[in-house]
Amino acid sequence: MTTTASPTTLSDALEELQAQLGGTAILATDPQYASVREVFNAMHDQRPDIAVRCTGAADVVAALRFARAHGLTVALRGGGHSLAGLSAIEGGMLLDLAPMDGVQVDPERRLVHVQGGALWSDVDRETQVFGLVAPGGVVSDTGVAGLTLGGGYGWVRRKLGLSCDSLVEAQVVCADGEIRTASADSHPDLFWAIRGGGGNF
């Protein structure tokens, strides 16, 4: 069940949240709202009360803590490519990670560090410079995070497996607003869950 706050309440509290953000908090009255709330699947044409465009983990933490304090249900959008509408919400708060699209390749260790809003085209562009490939999706504008959470079928799956098979670790902002590193050695239950667990994670 989505909790919807009144526009007046959100508007009054918006300055408090904006002061904590590197990104932007957007209400339905903002000119940017239409483009930020745009959905991939028109069957899920939902309207959040507030959208937060996050530029880093600190923004995600601040937004989640704000949502908890104001009783807002939260939806998260990475690449925004969810057919099931998992990256849309009616009322509540939408966390938009699109500005967090950084990709950094470590060619010596054959690892790529990817932010939560990056698309597979972002990853492919950076890894190909080093002659590397990551097992991503079949559509280049699919989000890395969402595809990996769902398992991740891609062009090279027969040779390299699913996207989630190559996940080494993830920095996760949990619902309590705490940042945890999930890997085989750190929070292994959470690591197991995010490697194919889908929209619940």
Sequence and secondary structure as in RCSB ss.txt:
>XXXX:A:sequence
MTTTASPTTLSDALEELQAQLGGTAILATDPQYASVREVFNAMHDQRPDIAVRCTGAADVVAALRFARAHGLTVA
LRGGGHSLAGLSAIEGGMLLDLAPMDGVQVDPERRLVHVQGGALWSDVDRETQVFGLVAPGGVVSDTGVAGLTLG
GGYGWVRRKLGLSCDSLVEAQVVCADGEIRTASADSHPDLFWAIRGGGGNF
>XXXX:A:secstr
      HHHHHHHHHHHHTT SSEEEETTSTTHHHHH  SSGGG    SEEEE SSHHHHHHHHHHHHHTT  EE
EESS   TT TT  SSSEEEE TT   EEEETTTTEEEE TT BHHHHHHHHHTTT      SSTTSBHHHHHHT
    TTHHHH  GGGG  EEEEE TTS EEEEESSSSHHHHHHHTT GGG 
